[in-house]
């Protein structure tokens, strides 16, 4: 019996240590009902990281811009009434889980990959996937590397960020492929991109959209750098909320899905108000508040969908202006296209 108790104590101790290394033990926030807290304060506290142009970046005027920033604004429009009622809290790879668990932010909108371990053991939940991505590589063009297979012909160094899936994916891929890479671990996005663009490493490996964004932001001349076409992993990126808040989980998920449904139905920021008055489409009428029911069960009014679309836009508009054809990055939609156009994005029905 003493041996069993001793072993149980050791297991518990290891579990506590692992959670402590992650930042802090998951605990209840100061207030369990996030929606009530946000509406009482009149502002959404949204955690973001500086991922580069198109994703999330603080511009010269001090305003956060990019896809993730607009995901914050969409949620704010739904729950506070205005897309401008957001307090952006800058996070990083080391503290993004901890600041959510301890109540410093209401939601985290950045390039965090949804994994089983994070979902089950980190005290956070992933309501949806807003970007389907994959891990890739950026290289100095002078290296003469155009494809992953070319790496087998040379001995090079690669930077990756600590405490990310990118580092683990890279280690696994190197073991499988036998690539002769010197791995350099860096603690932050800023440290990794600085090391790469200052030639302290030959390659940088991260989510491909982030590589496009960082090249746009950091490269003296983007033509001097090549992003390899291959990927070594699946990277479903999504928002994070605290575990145990079903209503807030549902709100974050359905605010995003409303932007997808709007794109499916051809509803845009410019035409949403007119469509509300004229449409006979049952789902569109509910989405835009012409028919009651959109707020039922969420603790929101029926006008939240109209506010999201008119103030921020549908999913296609948000993607295109920051990442796609309407942006300097020009990234193809790919898996992030609507299901009707060969992608993975679709919204479940609104009806009962």
C-alpha positions as CSV (number, residue, x, y, z in Angstrom):
1,X,0.0,0.0,0.0
2,X,2.8,2.4,0.9
3,X,4.4,1.7,-2.5
4,X,1.2,2.4,-4.3
5,X,0.8,5.7,-2.5
6,X,4.4,6.6,-3.2
7,X,3.9,5.9,-6.9
8,X,0.7,7.9,-7.0
9,X,2.5,10.8,-5.4
10,X,5.2,10.7,-7.9
11,X,2.8,10.7,-10.8
12,X,0.9,13.6,-9.4
13,X,4.2,15.5,-8.8
14,X,5.2,15.0,-12.4
15,X,1.8,16.2,-13.7
16,X,2.1,19.3,-11.5
17,X,5.6,20.0,-12.7
18,X,4.6,19.6,-16.4
19,X,1.7,22.1,-15.9
20,X,4.0,24.5,-14.1
21,X,6.5,24.4,-16.9
22,X,3.7,25.4,-19.3
23,X,3.2,28.6,-17.4
24,X,0.8,28.1,-14.5
25,X,-1.7,25.6,-13.2
26,X,-5.0,25.9,-14.9
27,X,-7.3,27.7,-12.6
28,X,-10.7,29.4,-12.6
29,X,-10.7,33.0,-13.8
30,X,-11.8,35.7,-11.4
31,X,-15.2,35.6,-13.1
32,X,-16.6,32.4,-14.6
33,X,-19.1,34.0,-17.0
34,X,-16.9,35.7,-19.6
35,X,-19.9,37.0,-21.7
36,X,-21.3,38.8,-18.6
37,X,-17.8,40.2,-17.7
38,X,-17.2,41.5,-21.3
39,X,-20.6,43.1,-21.5
40,X,-20.3,44.7,-18.1
41,X,-16.9,46.1,-19.0
42,X,-18.0,47.1,-22.5
43,X,-14.8,45.9,-24.0
44,X,-13.3,42.6,-25.2
45,X,-9.8,41.7,-24.1
46,X,-8.2,39.8,-27.0
47,X,-4.8,38.2,-26.9
48,X,-2.7,38.4,-30.1
49,X,0.9,37.9,-31.0
50,X,2.9,39.9,-33.5
51,X,2.9,37.5,-36.5
52,X,3.7,39.9,-39.2
53,X,1.9,41.7,-42.0
54,X,-1.4,40.3,-42.9
55,X,-1.8,38.2,-39.7
56,X,-1.3,40.5,-36.8
57,X,0.9,43.6,-36.5
58,X,0.9,46.9,-34.6
59,X,1.1,49.7,-37.2
60,X,2.8,53.0,-36.9
61,X,-0.4,54.6,-35.5
62,X,-0.6,52.0,-32.7
63,X,-3.5,50.1,-34.3
64,X,-3.5,46.3,-34.5
65,X,-4.1,45.1,-38.1
66,X,-4.4,41.8,-39.8
67,X,-6.5,38.7,-40.0
68,X,-6.3,37.8,-36.3
69,X,-7.0,41.4,-35.3
70,X,-10.2,41.3,-37.3
71,X,-11.2,38.1,-35.7
72,X,-11.1,40.0,-32.4
73,X,-13.1,42.8,-33.9
74,X,-15.7,40.4,-35.2
75,X,-16.3,39.0,-31.8
76,X,-16.4,42.4,-30.2
77,X,-19.0,43.6,-32.7
78,X,-21.2,40.6,-31.7
79,X,-20.9,40.9,-27.9
80,X,-20.3,44.6,-27.2
81,X,-22.0,46.2,-30.2
82,X,-18.9,47.7,-31.7
83,X,-15.9,46.2,-33.5
84,X,-13.8,49.0,-32.0
85,X,-14.4,47.9,-28.4
86,X,-11.3,45.7,-28.2
87,X,-8.4,45.9,-25.8
88,X,-5.6,44.1,-27.6
89,X,-3.1,42.3,-25.2
90,X,0.1,41.2,-26.8
91,X,1.1,37.6,-26.1
92,X,3.9,35.3,-27.1
93,X,4.6,31.6,-27.5
94,X,5.5,31.3,-23.9
95,X,2.6,33.0,-22.2
96,X,-0.4,32.7,-24.6
97,X,-2.0,29.8,-22.6
98,X,-1.3,31.3,-19.2
99,X,-2.8,34.7,-19.8
100,X,-6.0,33.1,-21.0
101,X,-6.2,30.6,-18.1
102,X,-5.6,33.3,-15.4
103,X,-8.2,35.7,-16.8
104,X,-5.9,38.4,-18.3
105,X,-7.7,38.0,-21.6
106,X,-11.1,36.8,-22.7
107,X,-10.0,35.0,-25.8
108,X,-6.8,34.4,-27.8
109,X,-6.8,35.0,-31.5
110,X,-3.5,34.0,-33.1
111,X,-1.7,31.2,-34.9
112,X,-2.0,28.5,-32.3
113,X,-2.3,25.0,-33.6
114,X,-5.2,22.9,-32.3
115,X,-3.8,19.6,-30.9
116,X,-5.1,16.9,-28.6
117,X,-2.6,17.7,-25.8
118,X,-3.5,21.3,-25.8
119,X,-7.2,20.6,-25.9
120,X,-7.1,18.0,-23.2
121,X,-4.5,19.2,-20.7
122,X,-3.7,22.9,-21.1
123,X,-6.9,24.4,-19.6
124,X,-8.0,25.8,-23.0
125,X,-10.5,24.9,-25.7
126,X,-10.5,25.5,-29.4
127,X,-14.0,26.4,-30.7
128,X,-13.2,26.2,-34.4
129,X,-10.5,26.4,-37.1
130,X,-10.2,29.8,-38.9
131,X,-7.1,29.0,-40.9
132,X,-5.9,25.7,-42.3
133,X,-2.2,25.9,-42.7
134,X,0.9,23.8,-42.9
135,X,4.5,24.1,-41.6
136,X,7.0,25.1,-44.2
137,X,10.4,26.7,-44.7
138,X,11.8,30.0,-45.8
139,X,15.4,30.0,-47.1
140,X,17.9,32.6,-48.3
141,X,17.8,32.5,-52.1
142,X,21.6,32.5,-52.2
143,X,21.5,29.0,-50.6
144,X,20.2,27.6,-53.9
145,X,17.4,25.6,-52.3
146,X,14.0,25.5,-54.0
147,X,12.5,22.3,-52.6
148,X,12.7,20.1,-49.5
149,X,14.6,17.5,-51.4
150,X,17.4,20.0,-52.0
151,X,18.1,20.1,-48.3
152,X,19.5,16.6,-48.5
153,X,22.3,17.9,-50.6
154,X,23.6,20.5,-48.2
155,X,24.4,21.0,-44.5
156,X,22.4,24.0,-43.3
157,X,21.1,25.6,-40.1
158,X,17.4,26.1,-39.3
159,X,15.7,28.3,-36.7
160,X,12.5,27.2,-34.9
161,X,10.6,28.7,-32.0
162,X,10.6,27.0,-28.5
163,X,7.3,25.7,-27.1
164,X,5.6,25.5,-30.4
165,X,4.4,22.6,-32.5
166,X,6.7,23.9,-35.2
167,X,9.8,22.8,-33.2
168,X,8.4,19.3,-32.5
169,X,7.3,18.9,-36.1
170,X,10.7,19.9,-37.3
171,X,12.5,17.4,-35.0
172,X,10.1,14.6,-36.1
173,X,10.6,15.4,-39.8
174,X,14.4,15.6,-39.4
175,X,14.4,12.2,-37.8
176,X,12.2,10.7,-40.5
177,X,13.9,12.2,-43.5
178,X,17.5,12.1,-42.3
179,X,18.0,15.8,-43.2
180,X,21.4,17.1,-42.0
181,X,20.2,20.3,-40.4
182,X,21.6,22.1,-37.4
183,X,18.7,23.0,-35.3
184,X,18.7,26.4,-33.5
185,X,16.1,26.9,-30.9
186,X,14.8,30.5,-30.4
187,X,12.4,31.7,-27.7
188,X,10.2,34.0,-29.7
189,X,8.9,34.9,-33.1
190,X,10.9,38.1,-33.0
191,X,14.1,36.3,-32.1
192,X,13.6,33.7,-34.8
193,X,12.9,36.1,-37.6
194,X,15.7,38.4,-36.5
195,X,18.2,35.5,-36.5
196,X,17.1,34.3,-39.9
197,X,17.1,37.7,-41.7
198,X,20.5,38.5,-40.1
199,X,21.9,35.3,-41.5
200,X,22.4,33.6,-38.1
201,X,20.5,30.6,-39.6
202,X,20.0,29.5,-43.2
203,X,16.4,28.5,-42.9
204,X,13.4,29.4,-40.7
205,X,10.5,26.9,-40.2
206,X,7.0,27.9,-39.1
207,X,3.5,28.0,-40.5
208,X,3.6,29.0,-44.1
209,X,1.2,32.0,-43.8
210,X,3.4,33.3,-41.0
211,X,6.5,32.9,-43.3
212,X,4.8,35.0,-46.0
213,X,3.8,37.6,-43.4
214,X,7.3,37.8,-41.9
215,X,9.0,38.0,-45.3
216,X,6.7,41.0,-46.1
217,X,7.5,42.7,-42.8
218,X,11.2,41.9,-42.3
219,X,12.9,41.3,-45.6
220,X,15.0,44.1,-47.0
221,X,14.2,42.7,-50.4
222,X,11.6,39.9,-50.5
223,X,13.1,38.6,-53.8
224,X,16.2,37.5,-51.8
225,X,14.1,34.8,-49.9
226,X,12.2,31.8,-51.1
227,X,9.4,30.0,-49.4
228,X,9.6,26.3,-50.2
229,X,6.4,24.9,-51.7
230,X,6.2,21.8,-49.5
231,X,4.8,21.4,-46.0
232,X,5.8,18.9,-43.3
233,X,2.6,19.1,-41.1
234,X,-1.0,19.9,-40.8
235,X,-1.6,23.1,-38.9
236,X,-5.3,23.8,-38.0
237,X,-5.2,27.3,-36.4
238,X,-8.0,28.5,-34.2
239,X,-9.0,30.8,-31.4
240,X,-8.7,29.7,-27.8
241,X,-11.1,30.1,-24.8
242,X,-10.9,28.9,-21.3
243,X,-12.2,25.4,-20.6
244,X,-15.6,25.0,-18.9
245,X,-17.5,27.9,-20.5
246,X,-19.9,26.3,-23.0
247,X,-21.8,29.5,-23.8
248,X,-18.6,31.6,-24.5
249,X,-17.2,28.6,-26.5
250,X,-20.4,28.6,-28.6
251,X,-20.3,32.4,-29.1
252,X,-16.7,32.4,-30.4
253,X,-17.4,29.5,-32.7
254,X,-20.6,30.9,-34.2
255,X,-19.3,34.4,-34.6
256,X,-16.7,32.9,-36.9
257,X,-19.1,30.6,-38.6
258,X,-21.4,33.6,-39.3
259,X,-18.7,35.2,-41.4
260,X,-18.3,31.9,-43.4
261,X,-22.1,31.6,-43.9
262,X,-22.2,35.2,-45.1
263,X,-19.6,34.5,-47.7
264,X,-21.5,31.3,-48.8
265,X,-24.7,33.4,-49.2
266,X,-23.0,36.3,-51.0
267,X,-23.6,38.7,-48.0
268,X,-20.9,41.4,-47.7
269,X,-20.2,44.4,-45.6
270,X,-21.5,46.7,-48.3
271,X,-24.8,44.9,-49.1
272,X,-25.8,43.3,-45.8
273,X,-28.2,46.0,-44.7
274,X,-30.0,46.0,-48.1
275,X,-30.1,42.2,-48.2
276,X,-31.7,42.1,-44.8
277,X,-34.6,44.1,-46.2
278,X,-35.1,42.2,-49.5
279,X,-34.0,38.6,-49.1
280,X,-36.4,35.6,-48.9
281,X,-33.6,33.2,-48.0
282,X,-34.6,31.7,-44.6
283,X,-31.0,31.4,-43.3
284,X,-30.0,34.8,-44.5
285,X,-33.0,36.4,-42.8
286,X,-32.0,34.7,-39.5
287,X,-28.3,35.6,-40.0
288,X,-29.1,39.3,-40.4
289,X,-31.8,39.5,-37.7
290,X,-34.8,39.9,-40.0
291,X,-36.2,36.8,-38.5
292,X,-35.9,36.2,-34.7
293,X,-33.7,33.5,-33.3
294,X,-30.0,34.2,-34.0
295,X,-29.3,35.2,-30.4
296,X,-31.3,32.5,-28.8
297,X,-29.2,30.3,-26.5
298,X,-26.1,32.5,-26.8
299,X,-27.2,35.4,-24.6
300,X,-27.0,37.8,-27.5
301,X,-29.5,39.9,-29.3
302,X,-30.7,39.0,-32.8
303,X,-28.7,41.8,-34.5
304,X,-25.2,40.4,-33.7
305,X,-24.7,38.7,-37.1
306,X,-25.6,41.9,-39.0
307,X,-23.1,43.9,-36.9
308,X,-20.3,41.4,-37.5
309,X,-20.8,41.5,-41.3
310,X,-21.4,45.2,-41.7
311,X,-18.6,46.3,-39.3
312,X,-15.9,43.7,-40.3
313,X,-17.0,41.7,-43.3
314,X,-17.6,38.1,-44.4
315,X,-14.8,35.5,-44.2
316,X,-13.7,36.0,-47.8
317,X,-13.5,39.7,-47.4
318,X,-11.4,39.4,-44.2
319,X,-9.1,36.8,-45.8
320,X,-8.6,38.6,-49.1
321,X,-7.8,42.0,-47.6
322,X,-5.2,40.7,-45.2
323,X,-3.8,37.5,-46.8
324,X,-5.3,36.9,-50.3
325,X,-5.8,38.6,-53.6
326,X,-6.5,42.0,-52.2
327,X,-3.4,42.1,-50.0
328,X,0.3,42.5,-50.7
329,X,0.8,38.8,-49.7
330,X,-1.4,37.4,-52.4
331,X,-1.8,34.0,-50.7
332,X,-4.1,31.6,-52.5
333,X,-7.2,30.5,-50.5
334,X,-6.4,26.8,-50.9
335,X,-7.9,24.8,-48.1
336,X,-9.4,28.0,-46.7
337,X,-11.7,28.4,-49.7
338,X,-15.4,27.6,-49.3
339,X,-16.4,23.9,-49.6
340,X,-18.2,24.8,-52.9
341,X,-14.8,26.0,-54.4
342,X,-12.7,23.0,-53.3
343,X,-11.8,24.2,-49.8
344,X,-12.7,23.1,-46.3
345,X,-14.7,26.1,-45.1
346,X,-18.4,25.7,-44.5
347,X,-21.0,26.7,-41.9
348,X,-23.5,24.3,-40.3
349,X,-27.1,25.2,-40.7
350,X,-28.6,27.8,-38.4
351,X,-32.1,26.2,-38.1
352,X,-33.3,23.7,-35.5
